[in-house]
Amino acid sequence: MILVLLIAILLLGGILAAISARWSTQLPRWISLAAIAVDLVLASRIWAGRSTSTSKVWYDEVDWNWVPSFGIHFHLAVDGLSFLMLILTFSLGIVAVLCSWTEIREKIGFFHFNLMWVLAGIVSVFLAIDLFLFYFAWELMLIPMYFLIVIWGHERRVYAGTKFFLFTQCSGLLMLIAILALYFIHHQSTGVYTFEYSELLGTPLSGGAELAIMLGFFVAFAVKLPVVPLHTWLPDAHTEAPTAGSVILAGLLLKTGGYGLLRFVIPLFPRAAHQFTPVALTLGVIGIIYGAVMAFSQTDLKRLVAYTSVSHLGFVLLGIFSWNSLALQGALMTMICHGLSTGALFVLVGGLQERIHTRDLNRMGGLWTVAPRLSASALFFSLASLGLPGLGDFVGEFLVLLGSYRVSVALTVVATLGILASTFYALRMMQRAFFGPNPNSWQLPDLKPREGLIMTVMILGLLWLGFYPQPVLNTFAPAMDNLERVAQMPTAALRRQP
Amino acid sequence: MNAADRLALLPLLLLAGTAVVVMLGIAVKRSHVLTAGLTLTGLAASFLSIFAAAPLVPRQASSLLLIDRYALFYLGLIIASTAAVAVLSYQYFAKREGQHEELYLLLVLATLGCGVLVTSVHFVSFLLGLEILSISLYGMVAYFTTRGQALEAGIKYLILASTSAAFLVFGMALIYADTGSLSFSSIRNLSLDGSDLALLLPGIALSVTGIGFKLGVVPFHLWTPDVYQGAPAPVTAFVATTSKTAVVGLLLRYLLAGTQQSRAVFLLLSVIAVASMCAGNLLALRQNNVKRVLAYSSIAHFGYILVAFLAGSTMTPGAITFYLVAYTVTILAAFGIVTVLSTSEADADDLDDYRGLFWRRPVLASVFTAVLLSLAGIPATMGFIGKFYILASGANASAWPLMIVLVLTSVVGLFYYLRIVVTVFSEEPEARSSRRRLGWGSALVLGGLAVLLVGFGVYPGPLFHLIQATIGGTN
């Protein structure tokens, strides 16, 4: 039941926030904050109450009949992987509410309504294990996100929002066709109509069908992740969205793509995914390099950060398709740490824009002297982003490279160049914006206590993940073992190859 | 014809009776309230009589009409949607000058025509129903004789509808020449391919023209945007929903059991479906008039319905019926909103009429957004479940190329729905027209439709169950 509550509280919180805006402009913010905080507490209850026996896959689950004639269930379940994603979601949710505290001044009620509902959609995506429910949630989280972009976004918000929606919807419908194909093939071989994840696992598929269905899923997740060349919506959407929207896009929505690959593509279609490995690895490496190069050449600070996401998420793809536990752990770590470091960078850029009303790097410079705390935080997260050892991102990318080295030395070498390139764009950003003289004689207030609090918590989080990632990896371990078992992870097969 | 037959025919008889009563009522006392009240009472009685007839079916009432559970379901849908149109018409016409009573007479007659269509199993009743419907619609479309656009729409509809009816009659003649029978069951049992019935196939093709015209699919779609734009909003709602529902109901009966196995008919319908999906969605992109956008989108939606039809799997009748219910609910709500926003001078059909609607009238705008998302097939609306059902029936029959076309064109469609959504949520340029109160009748209809739209979108089980029980065609 806790799982349903997690979603219901967010939905209800959103409605309350929208209504409460009639009486006060502060009330919606506090209600949203309270709703997410309650969810965080509930999530810790799941953690405390989880069954420790290894025989049970799920910590907790809810299974209700939904549309019996189609075999559709309202089936939510949580394991280590989804649990980590939930914690990330609620943490970044709180960040999103806090960072829009002064930025959003109009239509506050409706803003928080959308914020809560997009979080509810994301939580449902991480919990759903009925494929119909998954698709339902997958599409549903788009709409509030779309509103966040087109109503509170910047100059080209309508263009960016529409592009985002069309890309996701098109790929989503292809996934729906793939889900239906799987559903009917499963029926043909077993006589049972079901969208149930655990029952669809191991559906016997012919090679061609498996590849086609796998591609349907892959495209949907690749658009979200994003995988070059399906990434073009991302720089626009991230740049034009309000700060909270960028945090959620980069920190959470992109992760639903990685989560989908881990949860569905690999376990449901192990053979096809394995066939697809060379392509996926190459795409991952292309993304790493392309994102880094593009980030280097941006003058819009927000766009720069957006392109770094393309680069970092390339590591996730590389890790997932390297087919060994090191790389998988690395992919997961990268997903979580990227959420924190990039989320924080977006908060900083948003804060900067609120103060000086521009995102143009050429108009900045010398900000360190006027806003040292803000600049120092930016330095910290840039260093995290370029993979400084001791911070979370380093652990993730290092593990991915270790894992992928076993699969392809050449691709790993190229991917490592991506880390090198990230040093260039991160340092260039610091150089242009914060160091040097202050030609425009900007005078701006430094981080406020509220912003300082966000930064401190995120810095501590990244340090913790960087120095002691073991608890996260331990939480992921049972889910990963399952993944390897279900997918009959051909690590062994790989080793057998010369 | 015995008593049980008459009882089974009661819904149709009551509709015919209502028409007479309404006509006499107008002759005795010309009163808008009274006429609308009589109409609604008659429709309600007819709707209730469906439940009285239900235990007696299936029953062949003469060789022309077959009353079975299928027909009763469609009758219920038709009468319910007409009732919604009648309520909307009341508010729409109440604030306008002139005499509005005859519109209700035409409305009831058109409904009777629709009822005959969904019960007919014979070409004679097919033509009869179609003509009752068409002739009433001529009057309804051009009801505002002082509006140029309305007259243009009426004339256009008149000419094109008569032409297509002529094609239909010619097709019937060819079919009769070959088979010597005019009942649907006689052609159902014939094999079309490679037979010596050289006239049958052209006959069927010509009769498809008549059906295609009423559905407004490409290449018979030319009337749609003009009629949608020119007709009064509630009448457009009727043309878009009830009349098309009736024709699809007939199409399912006419063609489903046998003829689509013929390669030629399959090919013909495939071309129509693909052309409709592409043309409807692409042409809508350039429109700034909400009624015209809805017209082009309806072309695309009936293309989607044809995809399910072509799939020809066991799920097809259920999928089409569910989609029709979803479409009817959605479009009625859409035109309901156009109706309540219309002023006494003009219909609210310009995109600018909707600018910033959300910040002026949040509830109305939320319903409108739900409508647009339903048309786009986004989850938590009936439109999504309908699209899911159609894709499921396509996947069941492995009709992959058609499904891919459906998906790609519906993404194009999303673009113009989003454009309207953005307008609804955009900033208002200046304070526009003052708030008008929603009449309680329209509020009730819109509220009910919104509840159905989201309710069945989230929990479609009961409707699935009803459709399965009456029509069959799911797993």
Chai-1 contact restraints between the chains, C-beta under 6 A:
chainA,res_idxA,chainB,res_idxB,connection_type,confidence,min_distance_angstrom,max_distance_angstrom,comment,restraint_id
A,V67,B,P460,contact,1.0,0.0,6.0,A-B,restraint_1
A,V67,B,G461,contact,1.0,0.0,6.0,A-B,restraint_2
A,S69,B,F464,contact,1.0,0.0,6.0,A-B,restraint_3
A,S69,B,T474,contact,1.0,0.0,6.0,A-B,restraint_4
A,F136,B,P379,contact,1.0,0.0,6.0,A-B,restraint_5
A,E139,B,I378,contact,1.0,0.0,6.0,A-B,restraint_6
A,E139,B,P379,contact,1.0,0.0,6.0,A-B,restraint_7
A,L140,B,P379,contact,1.0,0.0,6.0,A-B,restraint_8
A,L140,B,A380,contact,1.0,0.0,6.0,A-B,restraint_9
A,V150,B,V422,contact,1.0,0.0,6.0,A-B,restraint_10
A,I151,B,F425,contact,1.0,0.0,6.0,A-B,restraint_11
A,V158,B,V422,contact,1.0,0.0,6.0,A-B,restraint_12
A,T162,B,L418,contact,1.0,0.0,6.0,A-B,restraint_13
A,L166,B,V411,contact,1.0,0.0,6.0,A-B,restraint_14
A,Q169,B,V411,contact,1.0,0.0,6.0,A-B,restraint_15
A,Q169,B,L414,contact,1.0,0.0,6.0,A-B,restraint_16
A,C170,B,V411,contact,1.0,0.0,6.0,A-B,restraint_17
A,L173,B,V407,contact,1.0,0.0,6.0,A-B,restraint_18
A,I177,B,M403,contact,1.0,0.0,6.0,A-B,restraint_19
A,L180,B,L391,contact,1.0,0.0,6.0,A-B,restraint_20
A,L180,B,A392,contact,1.0,0.0,6.0,A-B,restraint_21
A,L180,B,A395,contact,1.0,0.0,6.0,A-B,restraint_22
A,A181,B,A395,contact,1.0,0.0,6.0,A-B,restraint_23
A,F184,B,A395,contact,1.0,0.0,6.0,A-B,restraint_24
A,F184,B,N396,contact,1.0,0.0,6.0,A-B,restraint_25
A,Y193,B,N475,contact,1.0,0.0,6.0,A-B,restraint_26
